[in-house]
Amino acid sequence: MVQTYQSVYLSLPRHRPDPAAERRRRRRSTAGVLTAIGLVAATVTAVLGLARWVTGDPTVAVTAVDTALDDPIGRAELVRELDRLVHENLLDPVAVETAESFGVDVDTAVTSWAEAAAEDPAVRAALDDLVVELHQRILVAPDPRPVDVADLSAAVDGVIERTTPELAGLLADDAHLLAVDGASLPDLTAPAARLPEALTLSAALLLTLPLAVLVHPERHRVFTWVGRWLLGTGIAGAVLAVAAPYLAGAATGWSIVEIAVRSVSLDLVVPAGLAGIVGAGVMTAAATAARAAATRTAQQGAAAALGAFEPLPGLPTPHRPPTVDLTGRGLVDAGRPLTNL
């Protein structure tokens, strides 16, 4: 006797996409785009904010130069440079030759002048004024005319006349310690003028991060990316604080520049450390939230699979799925065995 079998599964409706799952997928995609935009904007804002801090106020440059000149290495380099400039630009060659014929050690005298000038408050003030003038011409208002260095020359002349008045005749008339051509200075006024606008725009784009948190169905994922960005920014800031002085010194060949940059870059260590600490804390909190969500999902799935109707701790009461009477719908013959074939 041959017995035929019919399958209930062949009569069930085909799979249809879940609208709720599709909406969640779209929300995740939208939140991912918003998060990417926000993190790029945060990076640009950090870079522009650093540039604004360094270039926006000449006081930062003046303080850095003063710090470099207070350092023994920077002061020694200034003495060597002043010695060279005095030899090349301030001395009268005829007067020097005459003085040396009478046994005057001009080189030793010039070295003593340079050492005294490096410690003189008037010379330091003139150097600070020169830094402010260069800052103005490079970043605010370019001017092709030669930079006025008369105050610096007068300050050095004053040091020479006070320390060795008997050798003041070695100085040439109307001589200047150095000449700075305004036309040869770089013109960064256009980028500097656009800097506040760019900083405002990038800061406004940071609003995409809270929007991503609101849109994403799993908010802890957005916080995970933000924490990673903070941690990475902290590490990058610490590396920049250490490496920037050496790069500046190698590029210019000046120890004064290296020391000046270090005096500024070390101020990044504390913000970089705070960013790293906050980033690690945000990542830890996001990981905790992710584990809690995974635990809730597992508990809900287990409760539904076991048909548990008593609520588990912290879980809503599951609803019993409706019972479908297949025999009453004419899908199978209840008198014949069922199979999944």
Phi, psi and omega in degrees: 000128181262124180252128180268151181237142176242148183251132177288332185291334178289341181264353181286153180292149179293161181292135176242144179302143179275116181301324180294318179295323178294320178295320178296320179297317179295321178295321177296319179295315180297317179295325177296318177295316179297321179295318179299316179298317181295320181289323174297317178297322178295320178296314179297320179297320179296317180293314180293324177296321177295317179296321179296320180294319184284318188261344186286333184231121179295344179300325179298315179293319180297316179297321179295318179294316178299319178297319179295321181285338175282341179284138181303321180292317178294321179295319179297321178292323176296320179299316179297320180290319177296321177302314180295316182294321178296316178299318187277329192240335186258332185280144174271116184303322181293316180294324179294317180296321179294316181296319180293330177293337177265011176087015179280128177275092184293321182299318178295322179295317180295320178298318178294325176296316181296318179296319179292323180293324180295336180261353186283130179298324180294321178293318179297320178296320178294323176295319177297318177297323178294320178297317179297319180295318178295320176300317180297316184285327183279322190248343186242299185221102180293148181213119182285350182290155178300145180287135181283114179243020183297323180296319179294317178297318180295323179295318178293319177300319179298321177297316181296317182291331180280321184281315181224077182298335181289343180253009180296338179291351177285345183280139178282151179288140176055035178265147179243146184298319179206166178232132180240117180277119181295330181290337181274353180285145177293145180254103179248022183292322181296308177299323180294325179290328180277349186299314179298321180295315179297323179293320178295317180296313180295324177293324178294325180291348176295343179294344178292338179292310175296330175296321178297322178297321180288327185277320187294131178290339177240087190297333182297336178294321177296316179295329177297315180292322178295319177297320177296320179296316179298317179295315179296321178294320177298317179294316180297321178295320178294319178295318179297320180298327181274321188274330186302316179300318180293322178294318179295318178295320179291325181287325184260335184077014182246128174290329179298319179295318179299316181292320180296316179295322179296323179296333178272316186292332179295339176291348178276348186295314182295310176300322179295318177297318178296319179298318178296318180295314179296319179298317178297321178295319179295318179296321178295316179296320179294320178296322177297317178296322179296317178296320179296319179295319179296322178295317178298318180297317179296320180293320179294319178295319179295320180295319180292322181292325181275354182069030182283128179253350174277128183294134173283161181301124177082005182246147175288158181290120180289153179261139179289128179293148180296142179275128181258121178271097183291329183290333181278356182252005177072021181276330182222164172262111185296343181277355181243150180292153179259151176215163179261011178278000000 
